[in-house]
């Protein structure tokens, strides 16, 4: 029996790791079911869903050039069981009643909030793009020269890299 992508087969779980389960088929081929493909719900501990020696139905997702077989248990389920369980109105997934949240308090208004600070003038009196660009270049050059001057005095080096 040769495995084909997209087909559903039955196999035996021969190994369990924290990232998935290994399934062996009749013909001796082995594939892996990643932990995300075990069940339609979140799987924290794979041993909660499968045990070694258990027979499981799996769908072949892919077969790599090296012969690695990628499998899915959740895609082997009937179409209506493949999705996560729907939330019921007013209930959590574990069927406990949902308690309504209290409304959030309105944030205080005033100059103390960082979001209220006006970082740049909103006036668009900047002129043309060329004017804005020349101002930006000038400011940038000034800042870089200030940084260079500050570094030179801290290190004790002159501009040319020689000690004073």
HELIX and SHEET records of a PDB file:
HELIX    1   1 UNK A   35  UNK A   37  5                                   3    
HELIX    2   2 UNK A   46  UNK A   48  5                                   3    
HELIX    3   3 UNK A   74  UNK A   76  5                                   3    
HELIX    4   4 UNK A   79  UNK A   81  5                                   3    
HELIX    5   5 UNK A  114  UNK A  116  5                                   3    
HELIX    6   6 UNK A  129  UNK A  155  1                                  27    
SHEET    1   A 6 UNK A   8  UNK A  16  0                                        
SHEET    2   A 6 UNK A  20  UNK A  24 -1                                        
SHEET    3   A 6 UNK A  30  UNK A  34 -1                                        
SHEET    4   A 6 UNK A  69  UNK A  72  1                                        
SHEET    5   A 6 UNK A  55  UNK A  63 -1                                        
SHEET    6   A 6 UNK A   8  UNK A  16 -1                                        
END                                                                             
